[in-house]
Amino acid sequence: MTADETPLEGSVLSGTAPEMAEKRARDARRIEGWSIVWMLLAMLIWGCFIFLMVADYGPEVSSYKGTHAVCQGPLGDPSPQDRDCRSDELRQWPALMGILALASLATVTAAATTVYAKVLSRLAHNDGAGVRPQG
């Protein structure tokens, strides 16, 4: 190595570290946006799952207490005897377990992308603050 190469290497290294920090900061913002999308999707799927589990459905019947649906949600009546209640396929347990699996997958993905965005943000902050020119 000659004396002429050392300042060049020092300037190249000091010039790329802030660029890497800036790139990591951009990536962190992008991944954070995706984590928000995954969180919203997970909340939507969980909301659908809870609605399907709890809400009454089927034809409405009038009585002296008012009108109410014939079928209760699967959480209230896990195995309905009425034929109308059995015909709704989204209220059956295999479909509900599939929706639960989708909700769990979206939740895990949202958590993973959130953690990844935080890690990238911290790496970008550490890269930008602790840069020392070599030479």
Secondary structure, DSSP 8 states (H G I E B T S, - for coil): --TTHHHHHHHHHHHHHHHHHHHHHHHHHHHHHHHHHHHHHHHHHHHHHHHHHH--EEEEEEETTEEEEEE--TTT-SS--SHHHHS-GGGSHHHHHHHHHHHHHHHHHHHHHHHHHHHHHHHHHHHHHS-----
